[in-house]
């Protein structure tokens, strides 16, 4: 039960920040906000201040910032459609951007508490391609074939998404044990086919090494990389979905996310309350980054779709037919709701 409450708080925070972005930029651009709500369904609590109704609704699975003239024509000067294209674009983009900002701020807290895991070479097999290229134990990996792997989770993600890719170019940081001087090196390696695994290997064993942040600069750097990792994970997962390497059956909805948060809390509590808190923080960062990326997809009814309509309007020099735009958004919303229902039932079947 406590994990369900945690999940509700996580959902509520992420949606609140997203809608707050729309709300603040609407107010900044003189757009009248009819209702600002967290949640969906019937109102539980509400009050009105100025022209805006502030609401908390029954289902903590969404939220809204309803603006005057958002989906229909309205002669009022404060109507959304009567503002300039840059003003409207800033309002729409603010929601996803605020999710990225939230993910970054939470990443700073997480990295400040737990530090960060660097990717180190633990062992180099004698007479292997890596040995011949000059790699040594304690070298810190930075990039493989041009892709960043300096954080251990980046390395795991790289190996997960590209299990068969040959490790031809390796960039690493080496610290001289005598002088303490560091230098970045890049070597070319020719992997050899392993008879045991059937894969092309270069003969190294990789291990993580935790480090605590030593300065504000490091905190910002690795906090950003923590957020960047979750954005990258979301984008690459979408790429797998669209390319057919993953299916809609692999998607998780609210039920699946609650289960994952529950598992994270329980796993953390076996160690300490702080570990459980950091696990929840990690989930919150992932979900906030995920919401930011998903909302920027150029799909009607999502923020990315609305930005696409505004770009088309800027190119054409006039707005698209509101009725046609509304119909496209309605059809898209119905399709998204159908997908959500499918994912929820799929979650229920999977976890019960």
C-alpha positions as CSV (number, residue, x, y, z in Angstrom):
1,X,0.0,0.0,0.0
2,X,2.8,2.4,0.9
3,X,4.4,1.8,-2.6
4,X,1.1,2.7,-4.2
5,X,1.2,6.0,-2.3
6,X,4.8,6.6,-3.4
7,X,3.8,5.9,-7.0
8,X,0.9,8.4,-6.7
9,X,3.2,11.0,-5.3
10,X,5.7,10.3,-8.1
11,X,3.1,10.6,-10.8
12,X,1.6,13.7,-9.2
13,X,5.0,15.5,-9.0
14,X,5.9,14.7,-12.6
15,X,2.5,15.8,-14.0
16,X,2.4,18.8,-11.8
17,X,5.8,20.0,-13.1
18,X,4.8,19.4,-16.7
19,X,1.6,21.3,-16.4
20,X,3.3,24.0,-14.4
21,X,5.5,24.6,-17.3
22,X,2.5,25.2,-19.6
23,X,0.8,27.3,-16.9
24,X,3.7,29.6,-16.1
25,X,4.5,30.3,-19.8
26,X,0.8,30.8,-20.6
27,X,0.6,33.4,-17.8
28,X,3.9,35.0,-19.0
29,X,2.5,35.4,-22.5
30,X,-0.8,36.9,-21.3
31,X,-2.9,33.8,-22.1
32,X,-5.9,33.2,-19.9
33,X,-5.8,29.8,-18.1
34,X,-9.4,28.5,-17.5
35,X,-8.3,25.5,-15.3
36,X,-5.1,24.2,-13.9
37,X,-5.5,20.6,-12.6
38,X,-3.5,17.6,-11.4
39,X,-5.2,14.3,-12.1
40,X,-8.1,13.2,-14.3
41,X,-11.7,12.5,-13.7
42,X,-14.1,14.2,-11.2
43,X,-12.8,17.0,-9.0
44,X,-11.9,16.3,-5.4
45,X,-10.8,19.8,-4.5
46,X,-10.9,23.1,-6.3
47,X,-10.8,26.8,-5.8
48,X,-10.9,29.8,-8.2
49,X,-8.4,32.7,-8.2
50,X,-8.8,35.3,-10.9
51,X,-10.0,33.6,-14.2
52,X,-8.4,30.3,-13.2
53,X,-9.9,27.2,-11.4
54,X,-7.2,25.2,-9.6
55,X,-8.3,21.5,-9.2
56,X,-7.1,18.2,-7.8
57,X,-8.9,15.3,-9.5
58,X,-9.6,11.7,-8.5
59,X,-7.2,9.8,-10.8
60,X,-3.5,10.7,-10.4
61,X,-2.7,9.6,-13.9
62,X,-2.5,12.9,-15.8
63,X,-3.3,16.6,-15.5
64,X,-4.2,19.6,-17.6
65,X,-3.7,23.3,-18.2
66,X,-6.8,24.4,-20.0
67,X,-6.3,27.7,-21.8
68,X,-8.9,30.0,-23.3
69,X,-9.2,29.5,-27.1
70,X,-6.8,26.5,-27.0
71,X,-8.9,24.3,-29.3
72,X,-11.5,26.8,-30.6
73,X,-11.8,30.3,-32.0
74,X,-12.2,33.0,-29.3
75,X,-12.2,36.8,-29.9
76,X,-10.7,37.4,-26.4
77,X,-7.3,39.0,-26.5
78,X,-6.1,36.5,-23.9
79,X,-7.1,33.5,-26.0
80,X,-4.3,31.1,-26.9
81,X,-4.9,31.2,-30.7
82,X,-4.7,35.0,-30.7
83,X,-1.1,35.0,-29.5
84,X,2.0,35.0,-31.8
85,X,3.5,31.7,-33.0
86,X,6.6,32.0,-30.9
87,X,4.5,32.7,-27.8
88,X,2.3,29.6,-28.4
89,X,5.4,27.5,-29.2
90,X,7.0,28.5,-25.9
91,X,3.9,27.5,-24.0
92,X,3.6,24.1,-25.6
93,X,7.3,23.4,-25.3
94,X,7.5,24.4,-21.7
95,X,5.8,21.2,-20.4
96,X,8.4,18.8,-21.7
97,X,11.2,21.2,-20.9
98,X,10.1,21.4,-17.3
99,X,10.2,17.6,-17.2
100,X,13.8,17.7,-18.3
101,X,14.6,20.4,-15.7
102,X,12.9,18.2,-13.0
103,X,14.9,15.2,-14.1
104,X,18.1,17.2,-14.0
105,X,17.4,18.6,-10.5
106,X,16.6,15.2,-9.1
107,X,19.7,13.8,-10.8
108,X,21.8,16.4,-8.8
109,X,20.3,15.1,-5.6
110,X,20.8,11.4,-6.6
111,X,24.4,11.9,-7.7
112,X,25.1,14.1,-4.6
113,X,24.0,11.2,-2.4
114,X,25.3,8.2,-4.3
115,X,28.1,9.4,-6.4
116,X,28.6,8.0,-9.9
117,X,29.9,4.7,-11.4
118,X,32.8,5.0,-13.8
119,X,33.7,2.4,-16.4
120,X,37.1,0.8,-15.7
121,X,39.1,-1.9,-17.3
122,X,39.5,-4.5,-14.6
123,X,41.6,-7.1,-16.5
124,X,43.3,-7.4,-19.9
125,X,43.9,-10.9,-21.2
126,X,47.5,-11.4,-22.2
127,X,48.2,-11.6,-26.0
128,X,44.6,-10.4,-26.7
129,X,43.8,-7.6,-29.2
130,X,43.4,-5.2,-26.3
131,X,46.8,-6.2,-24.9
132,X,48.4,-5.6,-28.3
133,X,46.7,-2.2,-28.6
134,X,48.2,-1.2,-25.2
135,X,45.1,-1.1,-23.0
136,X,45.9,-1.6,-19.3
137,X,44.0,-2.4,-16.1
138,X,42.7,0.8,-14.4
139,X,42.2,2.6,-17.7
140,X,38.9,4.4,-17.6
141,X,36.7,3.9,-20.7
142,X,35.3,7.0,-22.3
143,X,33.9,6.0,-25.7
144,X,33.5,2.8,-27.8
145,X,33.1,3.4,-31.5
146,X,32.4,7.1,-30.8
147,X,29.6,6.4,-28.3
148,X,30.0,7.6,-24.7
149,X,30.4,4.8,-22.1
150,X,32.1,6.7,-19.3
151,X,29.3,5.9,-16.9
152,X,28.9,2.2,-16.2
153,X,25.2,2.2,-17.0
154,X,26.0,3.7,-20.4
155,X,28.3,0.8,-21.0
156,X,25.6,-1.7,-20.0
157,X,23.1,0.1,-22.3
158,X,25.6,0.0,-25.2
159,X,26.2,-3.7,-24.8
160,X,22.4,-4.4,-24.4
161,X,21.5,-2.5,-27.6
162,X,24.5,-3.4,-29.6
163,X,25.5,-6.9,-28.4
164,X,27.0,-7.9,-31.7
165,X,28.9,-4.7,-32.6
166,X,32.6,-5.1,-32.8
167,X,34.6,-2.9,-30.4
168,X,37.0,-1.3,-33.0
169,X,37.7,2.1,-31.6
170,X,38.3,2.6,-27.9
171,X,38.8,6.0,-26.2
172,X,40.1,5.9,-22.6
173,X,41.6,8.0,-19.8
174,X,44.9,6.9,-18.4
175,X,46.5,8.2,-15.2
176,X,50.2,7.8,-14.8
177,X,50.8,5.9,-11.5
178,X,54.1,7.7,-11.0
179,X,53.4,11.3,-12.0
180,X,49.7,11.4,-11.5
181,X,49.3,13.0,-14.9
182,X,46.2,12.0,-17.0
183,X,45.9,11.7,-20.7
184,X,43.1,10.7,-23.1
185,X,44.1,8.0,-25.7
186,X,42.3,6.4,-28.6
187,X,43.3,3.0,-29.9
188,X,42.2,0.9,-32.9
189,X,41.5,-2.7,-32.0
190,X,40.8,-5.7,-34.2
191,X,38.4,-8.0,-32.3
192,X,38.9,-11.8,-32.5
193,X,36.1,-14.4,-32.7
194,X,35.7,-16.2,-29.4
195,X,35.0,-20.0,-29.9
196,X,33.3,-20.1,-26.5
197,X,30.8,-17.3,-27.0
198,X,30.7,-17.0,-30.8
199,X,31.2,-13.2,-30.4
200,X,34.0,-10.9,-31.4
201,X,35.9,-9.9,-28.3
202,X,39.0,-7.8,-27.6
203,X,40.0,-9.4,-24.3
204,X,39.1,-7.1,-21.5
205,X,36.9,-7.4,-18.4
206,X,35.0,-4.3,-17.4
207,X,34.0,-3.3,-13.9
208,X,32.3,-0.2,-12.3
209,X,34.1,2.0,-9.8
210,X,32.1,4.4,-7.6
211,X,33.3,7.9,-7.1
212,X,31.9,10.7,-5.0
213,X,31.5,14.1,-6.5
214,X,34.4,16.4,-5.4
215,X,33.1,19.8,-6.7
216,X,30.0,21.6,-7.8
217,X,31.3,21.3,-11.4
218,X,31.5,17.5,-11.1
219,X,28.0,17.4,-9.5
220,X,26.5,19.4,-12.5
221,X,28.5,17.3,-15.0
222,X,27.4,13.9,-13.7
223,X,23.9,15.1,-12.7
224,X,23.5,16.1,-16.4
225,X,24.9,12.7,-17.6
226,X,22.5,10.9,-15.3
227,X,19.5,12.7,-16.9
228,X,21.1,12.3,-20.3
229,X,21.3,8.6,-19.8
230,X,17.5,8.3,-19.1
231,X,16.7,10.5,-22.1
232,X,19.0,8.3,-24.3
233,X,17.4,5.2,-22.9
234,X,13.9,6.4,-23.8
235,X,14.9,7.5,-27.3
236,X,16.7,4.2,-28.0
237,X,13.8,2.2,-26.6
238,X,11.4,4.1,-28.9
239,X,13.8,3.4,-31.8
240,X,13.6,-0.3,-31.0
241,X,9.8,-0.1,-30.9
242,X,9.5,1.6,-34.2
243,X,12.1,-0.7,-35.9
244,X,10.3,-3.8,-34.7
245,X,13.0,-4.9,-32.3
246,X,10.5,-4.4,-29.5
247,X,6.7,-4.7,-29.4
248,X,3.8,-2.9,-27.7
249,X,3.6,-5.9,-25.4
250,X,6.9,-4.7,-23.9
251,X,5.4,-1.3,-22.9
252,X,4.5,-0.6,-19.3
253,X,1.6,1.5,-18.2
254,X,0.6,2.9,-14.8
255,X,0.1,-0.6,-13.3
256,X,3.6,-1.7,-14.5
257,X,5.2,1.4,-13.2
258,X,3.6,1.0,-9.8
259,X,4.9,-2.5,-9.7
260,X,8.4,-1.3,-10.6
261,X,8.3,1.4,-8.0
262,X,7.1,-1.2,-5.4
263,X,10.0,-3.5,-6.4
264,X,12.5,-0.6,-6.1
265,X,11.2,0.5,-2.7
266,X,11.3,-3.1,-1.4
267,X,14.8,-3.7,-2.8
268,X,16.1,-0.5,-1.3
269,X,14.6,-1.1,2.1
270,X,16.5,-4.4,2.4
271,X,19.6,-2.1,2.6
272,X,18.4,1.2,4.1
273,X,15.8,3.9,3.9
274,X,18.3,6.0,2.0
275,X,18.8,3.3,-0.6
276,X,15.0,3.0,-1.0
277,X,14.8,6.8,-1.4
278,X,17.5,6.8,-4.0
279,X,15.8,4.0,-5.9
280,X,12.6,6.1,-6.0
281,X,14.6,9.1,-7.1
282,X,16.1,7.1,-9.9
283,X,12.6,6.0,-11.0
284,X,11.3,9.5,-10.9
285,X,14.2,10.8,-13.0
286,X,13.5,8.1,-15.6
287,X,9.7,8.8,-15.7
288,X,10.2,12.5,-15.9
289,X,12.7,12.2,-18.8
290,X,10.4,9.7,-20.4
291,X,7.4,12.0,-20.2
292,X,9.5,14.8,-21.7
293,X,10.7,12.8,-24.6
294,X,7.3,11.2,-25.3
295,X,5.5,14.5,-25.3
296,X,7.9,15.8,-27.9
297,X,6.9,13.1,-30.4
298,X,5.3,14.7,-33.5
299,X,2.0,13.0,-32.8
300,X,-1.3,15.0,-32.8
301,X,-2.8,15.5,-29.3
302,X,0.8,15.4,-27.8
303,X,2.9,18.6,-27.3
304,X,5.1,17.5,-30.2
305,X,2.1,17.3,-32.5
306,X,0.9,20.7,-31.5
307,X,4.4,22.1,-32.1
308,X,4.3,20.5,-35.6
309,X,1.0,22.2,-36.4
310,X,2.6,25.6,-35.3
311,X,5.6,25.0,-37.5
312,X,3.3,24.2,-40.4
313,X,1.3,27.4,-39.6
314,X,4.6,29.4,-39.6
315,X,5.6,28.0,-43.0
316,X,2.1,28.4,-44.6
317,X,1.6,31.9,-43.1
318,X,-1.8,31.0,-41.9
319,X,-3.4,28.6,-39.4
320,X,-4.7,25.2,-40.5
321,X,-8.5,24.8,-40.5
322,X,-9.4,24.5,-36.8
323,X,-12.1,21.9,-37.5
324,X,-9.6,19.7,-39.4
325,X,-6.9,20.2,-36.7
326,X,-9.4,19.4,-34.0
327,X,-10.5,16.2,-35.8
328,X,-7.0,15.0,-36.2
329,X,-6.3,15.7,-32.5
330,X,-9.5,13.9,-31.5
331,X,-8.6,10.8,-33.6
332,X,-5.1,10.8,-32.3
333,X,-6.3,11.1,-28.7
334,X,-8.7,8.2,-29.2
335,X,-5.9,6.1,-30.5
336,X,-3.6,7.0,-27.6
337,X,-6.4,6.2,-25.1
338,X,-7.0,2.8,-26.8
339,X,-3.2,2.1,-26.6
340,X,-3.3,3.1,-22.9
341,X,-6.2,0.8,-22.2
342,X,-4.4,-2.1,-24.0
343,X,-1.2,-1.4,-22.0
344,X,-3.1,-1.3,-18.7
345,X,-4.8,-4.6,-19.4
346,X,-1.5,-6.1,-20.5
347,X,0.1,-4.9,-17.3
348,X,-2.7,-6.5,-15.3
349,X,-2.3,-9.8,-17.1
350,X,1.5,-9.7,-16.7
351,X,1.6,-8.9,-13.0
352,X,-1.4,-10.9,-11.7
